[in-house]
Amino acid sequence: MNVPNLISLARLLMVPVVIWLVLDGDLLAAFWLFVAAGVSDAVDGFIAKRFNAGSVLGGFLDPLADKALLVSVYVTLGYKGYLENWLVIMVVFRDLLIIGGALLFHTITQSLTMTPLKISKINTAAQIVLAAVMLAAGGFEVDFGWARDALVYLVAATTLASGAAYVVRWTRRAGMMEDEQR
């Protein structure tokens, strides 16, 4: 266990606390813990790159912590009525599609490298911003109005684009591998 992995593990352990805070109605504390999780993500990435402390475990633990936090926050915000159910379903389905597709691809090809697509990084950033805005709106009692609505549609559009891009990517790669085996 190196420092970046410990930071990722701490972020993963923050997930139930953030969810409990949202369910308990303490969106301000949930907002600050969500921000701390975001900062920890940047810090562990910086340390891993700067000090060459990346690891195979970290390659899986870091995105697992990110996905667990985002999906859990989206589901909880949807459950509490802060986010539209259709958006929550879309975000969760995309992540299940990516995870399921990755497992299926690995099972079939025995070769999977986890390199996120640019649209996926944009989608993750949009999801993080929307989650932070929703937590801040509740915690600071601020109405973000049209900006919130714009973020909802940005998250929806990038979620669709990202999910479709992964399906296309894996389909092409699987097809190419099949062609090579013939």
C-alpha positions as CSV (number, residue, x, y, z in Angstrom):
1,M,0.0,0.0,0.0
2,N,1.5,3.3,-1.1
3,V,0.3,6.8,-0.3
4,P,-1.9,7.3,-3.4
5,N,-3.6,4.0,-2.7
6,L,-4.2,5.0,0.9
7,I,-5.7,8.3,-0.2
8,S,-8.0,6.4,-2.7
9,L,-9.0,4.0,0.0
10,A,-9.8,6.9,2.3
11,R,-11.9,8.4,-0.5
12,L,-13.8,5.1,-0.8
13,L,-14.4,5.1,2.9
14,M,-15.9,8.6,2.6
15,V,-18.7,7.3,0.5
16,P,-21.0,6.0,3.2
17,V,-20.4,9.1,5.3
18,V,-21.4,11.4,2.4
19,I,-24.5,9.3,1.7
20,W,-25.5,9.3,5.4
21,L,-25.1,13.1,5.5
22,V,-27.3,13.6,2.5
23,L,-30.0,11.2,3.8
24,D,-29.8,13.0,7.2
25,G,-30.4,16.4,5.5
26,D,-26.9,17.8,6.2
27,L,-26.1,18.8,2.7
28,L,-23.6,21.4,3.8
29,A,-21.4,18.8,5.5
30,A,-22.0,16.5,2.6
31,F,-20.8,19.2,0.2
32,W,-17.6,19.8,2.1
33,L,-16.8,16.1,2.4
34,F,-17.5,15.8,-1.4
35,V,-15.1,18.6,-2.0
36,A,-12.5,16.9,0.2
37,A,-13.0,13.7,-1.8
38,G,-12.4,15.7,-5.0
39,V,-9.3,17.3,-3.7
40,S,-8.0,13.9,-2.5
41,D,-8.5,12.5,-6.0
42,A,-6.3,15.3,-7.4
43,V,-3.7,14.8,-4.7
44,D,-3.4,11.0,-5.1
45,G,-3.1,11.5,-8.9
46,F,-0.4,14.1,-8.4
47,I,1.6,12.0,-6.0
48,A,1.3,8.9,-8.2
49,K,2.6,10.8,-11.2
50,R,5.1,13.1,-9.5
51,F,6.8,10.4,-7.4
52,N,6.2,7.5,-9.8
53,A,4.0,5.8,-7.2
54,G,1.4,4.4,-9.6
55,S,0.4,0.8,-9.1
56,V,-1.9,-1.8,-10.6
57,L,-4.0,-1.7,-7.5
58,G,-4.2,2.1,-7.7
59,G,-5.3,1.8,-11.4
60,F,-8.4,0.0,-10.2
61,L,-8.8,1.5,-6.7
62,D,-8.8,5.2,-7.8
63,P,-11.6,4.8,-10.4
64,L,-13.6,2.5,-8.1
65,A,-13.5,5.2,-5.4
66,D,-14.6,7.8,-7.9
67,K,-17.4,5.7,-9.3
68,A,-18.6,4.6,-5.9
69,L,-18.8,8.2,-4.8
70,L,-20.5,9.6,-7.9
71,V,-23.0,6.8,-8.3
72,S,-23.9,6.8,-4.6
73,V,-24.3,10.6,-4.5
74,Y,-26.4,10.6,-7.7
75,V,-28.7,7.8,-6.4
76,T,-29.0,9.5,-3.0
77,L,-29.7,12.9,-4.5
78,G,-32.3,11.3,-6.8
79,Y,-33.9,9.4,-3.9
80,K,-34.2,12.7,-1.9
81,G,-35.7,14.5,-4.9
82,Y,-32.7,16.8,-5.6
83,L,-32.1,15.3,-9.0
84,E,-34.4,14.0,-11.7
85,N,-34.9,10.3,-11.6
86,W,-34.3,10.0,-15.4
87,L,-30.9,11.5,-15.0
88,V,-30.0,9.2,-12.1
89,I,-31.1,6.2,-14.1
90,M,-29.0,7.4,-17.1
91,V,-25.9,8.0,-15.0
92,V,-26.1,4.6,-13.2
93,F,-26.9,2.7,-16.4
94,R,-23.9,4.2,-18.2
95,D,-21.6,3.1,-15.4
96,L,-23.2,-0.4,-15.3
97,L,-22.8,-0.5,-19.1
98,I,-19.1,0.4,-18.9
99,I,-18.4,-2.0,-16.1
100,G,-20.4,-4.8,-17.7
101,G,-18.9,-4.1,-21.1
102,A,-15.4,-4.1,-19.6
103,L,-16.0,-7.4,-17.9
104,L,-17.5,-9.0,-21.0
105,F,-14.7,-7.7,-23.2
106,H,-12.1,-9.0,-20.8
107,T,-13.8,-12.4,-20.6
108,I,-14.0,-12.7,-24.4
109,T,-10.6,-11.3,-25.3
110,Q,-8.5,-11.8,-22.1
111,S,-7.1,-8.4,-22.7
112,L,-8.5,-5.2,-21.2
113,T,-6.7,-1.9,-20.6
114,M,-8.6,0.7,-18.7
115,T,-7.9,4.0,-20.5
116,P,-10.7,6.5,-20.2
117,L,-11.9,8.2,-23.3
118,K,-11.8,12.0,-23.5
119,I,-15.6,12.2,-23.6
120,S,-15.7,10.1,-20.4
121,K,-13.4,12.5,-18.6
122,I,-15.6,15.4,-19.7
123,N,-18.7,13.4,-18.5
124,T,-17.1,12.7,-15.1
125,A,-16.2,16.4,-14.7
126,A,-19.7,17.4,-15.5
127,Q,-21.1,14.9,-13.1
128,I,-18.9,16.1,-10.3
129,V,-19.8,19.7,-11.0
130,L,-23.5,19.0,-11.0
131,A,-23.3,16.9,-7.8
132,A,-21.3,19.7,-6.1
133,V,-23.8,22.3,-7.3
134,M,-26.7,20.2,-5.9
135,L,-25.1,19.7,-2.6
136,A,-24.1,23.4,-2.4
137,A,-27.6,24.5,-3.4
138,G,-29.1,22.5,-0.5
139,G,-26.3,23.2,2.0
140,F,-26.1,27.0,1.3
141,E,-29.7,27.3,0.3
142,V,-28.9,28.8,-3.1
143,D,-30.9,28.5,-6.2
144,F,-28.7,28.0,-9.2
145,G,-31.7,28.2,-11.6
146,W,-30.8,28.0,-15.3
147,A,-27.2,27.1,-14.5
148,R,-28.4,24.0,-12.7
149,D,-30.7,23.1,-15.6
150,A,-27.9,23.6,-18.1
151,L,-25.7,21.2,-16.1
152,V,-28.4,18.6,-16.0
153,Y,-28.6,18.6,-19.8
154,L,-24.8,18.7,-20.1
155,V,-24.5,15.6,-17.9
156,A,-27.3,13.9,-19.9
157,A,-25.6,14.6,-23.2
158,T,-22.1,13.6,-22.1
159,T,-23.5,10.5,-20.4
160,L,-25.1,9.4,-23.6
161,A,-22.1,10.2,-25.7
162,S,-19.7,8.5,-23.3
163,G,-21.7,5.3,-23.1
164,A,-22.1,5.1,-26.8
165,A,-18.4,5.8,-27.4
166,Y,-17.4,2.9,-25.1
167,V,-19.9,0.5,-26.8
168,V,-18.5,1.5,-30.3
169,R,-14.9,1.2,-29.0
170,W,-15.3,-2.2,-27.5
171,T,-17.3,-3.5,-30.5
172,R,-14.6,-2.4,-32.9
173,R,-11.8,-3.8,-30.8
174,A,-13.6,-7.1,-30.4
175,G,-14.2,-7.2,-34.2
176,M,-10.5,-6.5,-34.9
177,M,-9.4,-9.3,-32.5
178,E,-11.8,-11.7,-34.2
179,D,-10.4,-10.8,-37.6
180,E,-6.9,-11.4,-36.3
181,Q,-7.8,-14.9,-35.0
182,R,-9.1,-16.0,-38.4
